[in-house]
Amino acid sequence: MTHAARYDDVADFYAAGWADDVDDPAAVRLLALLEPIAGRQVLEIACGHGRISRALARRGAGVLGVDISSALIEKARAAEHDSPLGIRYVHADVAGPGLPDVSGPFDAVVCSFGLSDIDDLEGATAAAARVLPPGGVFVCSTLHPCFPGGRSVSGSWPADGSYYSEGWWRADGELSSLRRQVGANHRTLSTYVNAFRRHGLWLDEMAEPEPAPDWAATRPDAARYPVFLVMRCVKHGDDSVADGGDI
């Protein structure tokens, strides 16, 4: 099954479950690490049905959203048609050899819970770095790679594996509704940070926002551990450093 088909098949479920309110802890922190937003040109990769793209546009950013799922892009375009915010959406594989109709530089690239859905981390990271000028920022959120899960909540890696069990897998936790359907790629924290570094994206700040109180109250065993990870990287200006030269 291709990645496009994974989300095409659950587009209605996904759009209904993640509405335009962005008051969840991970989204709040993601937007905070992008500040100042007003006046910036922002590329959102794995934009889905446009939830974060719309939040950015409402805060004054010029936004281009890209996603591999045609069904989700259709929903994003429909929302833009109904309530125009000046957002442009492109159906494309961000990790592919080239992004049609996408040209930089952008002031920022954002990816909200999309990196674990993208099979080619190197390709996606390279694409983000390619459209950023020196000093541009890349901000992403993901399920915390170190999250072990809890009763009825799948962790970041398979229950019969370990933190070091990298690769794509499908969750089986009763409350892990989305990942039971589309799966996810688990990678260690060092895999993410080293991939960013290889493409000149230097980790500048990271946050581990606590889950919402109502989520934690019904999942106390899972809430004992970090659930979300949000990272901001800055594009380095020295190509020799990005390629592994001396600092």
N, C-alpha and C positions, 0 to 999 in steps of 0.2 A: 504494500500500500504506500503510495506516495504521500509526502507531507501535505501537499495541497488537499488530497482527498480526506485526510484526517479531519481537518477543520471544515471543509466543505460539507461534510456529513453531519456536523454538529453546529452549524452556523446559527440556527434558530435558538438552540439551547444556550449557546455561548452568549449571544447578544442579549437574551432575556435575563441571564444571570449576572451580567456585569453592566449595570446601567450607568448613566452619565454622572451620577453623584460620585465624586472622587474624594470622599472623606475617610476611606480606609487607610490604615497607617502606612502601608507601603506606597500608595499613590501620593499621599500627603508629603512623605519624605522625598519621593522621586521629584516632585514638582519643586520642593524647597531647594534641592541640590541643583536645579536648573536656573534658579534665580540669578540675575534678573531675566524675566521672560519677555516682557513687553519690548517690541521692536526687533527681536531676534528672529533669524531664519532657522527653522528647526526641521530636521528630517526625522520622522518616526519610522523605524523599521519594525516589521511584524506588528503593524498598527491595528490589525483585526478589524472590528467594526467601527473604529475611530474614536473610542472613548477618550483616550489620552490626547489624541490630536485635537479633539474639540475643546478639551480643558485648556490646552495650550493656546488655541486660537482665541478663546474667550479672555485669556490673559494678555492678549495683544501680540502674539507671535504670528509670523507667517509660517504656515505648516504645509509640508508635503508628507503624505503617508504612503508607505509601501507595504504590501502583503502578498504572500504567495497564494492565499485562498481567494479564489474569484467570488465565492459566495459571501465572504466577509467584506470584501471590497465593494460589492454591490450594495450591501447594507450601509456601509460608510458613505457611499455616494448618494444613496437615497436620503440619508439624514442630512447631508449637505444640501441636497436639493430642497428639502422641506424647510430647513433653517440655515440659510447660507452664512458661512463664517469665512469664506475665502480659502478653504482647504482644497488642495488638489490631491487626488488619490491615484496611485499607479499599481496595477496588478503585475507583480514581477517577483522573481526569486532574488532576494537581496544578496544571497551567497553565490549567485550565478556569475558568469564571466563578464557581464556588463549590465548596468541598469538603464533601460530605455527611459528617455525623458527625465532623467535625473542628473543634474549637474550642480556642482558646488561652486564655491565653498558655502557650507552652512556654518552658522555660529555654534550649533549644537546638534547632536544626534541622540535620540532617546530610544530605549527599548524596554517596554514594560512587560515583564514576565514572558519575553519572547525568546531569549537565548536558549532556554532548555527545549523549546519547540523547534529550533533550527538545527538541523542535523550537521551542517558544516559550520562549526564555530569559527574556524580560521577564515573562511570566505566571508562570513558576515562581519567579522572584526576588521578584515582588510577593507571591506566596502565602507564601513563607518569611518575608518581612518582616512580613506582616500578623499572623502568629500569635506574633511575638516581642515581648516588652516591651522598653522601653529597657534596654540593657545585656545583652540576650540575645545569644547567639552563633549564627552560621551558619558551619558548617565543611563544606568540600567538597573532594573529590579528583577529578582528571581526568588523562587523558593530557596531558602538557605541550603547550600550544599551539605551542610553539617546536620541538617534537621533529621533526627532519627524516627520521627513520627510518634504515634501513640495508639491507644485502642481505637479502632475504626478509622484512623487517619494514617495514610501511608506516608512514610518519610521520603527523603530525597532519593534513596537507593532501594533496591528490592529487599524484601524481608528476609530472603534466604541468602542475601549477599552481605556486603559490607560497604563502608564509606568508600573503599577503593574500587568498588565494582562499577566502573564507568561504562556508559553505553545507554542505548535506548531500552526502555522497559515500560510495561503497562501496570499502573497501580491497581491494587485490589482492595484498598480500604473502603469501607462502606461510605464514609463521608468525603472521600476524594473523588467527587463526582466527575469532574472534567478529566482528570488524569486516568481514570478508569476507562474512558472512552478513547482518548487520543494518545495516551502515553506521554513520555517525556524523556529527554536525555539527561542522565546524571553525570556530572563532572565534578571533580574535586575543586576546592577553592583555588589551589595552586594552578590547576589547568586553566581556569578563567584568567587569573592575574597574569600568568606567563603568556597567554595568547594576546592579551591586551598589550603587554610589554613588547612583544615581537613586532607589533604594528605601530609602535611609537605612542601608544596610549598609556600614560603613566597614572597609576592610582593616586588620586588626590585626597579623597575622603570616602569613607564607607560608614554605613549605618545598619543597625539591626533592630528596626522598629518592633516594639511589642505588638502582638495581635490585639484586635479589639477586645474589650472586656467581655462582651457577650459571646464571642468565639472562645475565649479562654475559659469562661465559666462552664461551658459544656464539654470542654476538652482539656481538663486540668493536667492530665499526664503529658499531653503533647505541648501544652503552653509552658511547660517548665524549660523548654529548650528554645533556642532562636529559630523562628519560623521563616522570617523574611530577611533578605540581604539586598541593600541598595548601595551602588557604587558609582562614584564620579571619577572619571579619568580626564586628564588634560593631554591634548595632542602636543607632543614634543616637536621642537623646531629643527632639531639636528638629525638629519637622516642617518648619519654614521652611528649615532646612539641607538636609533630605532632598529638598525641592522645588527646591533650587538657590539658596537665599538666602545672605546673607553668613555667613561663618564667624566 
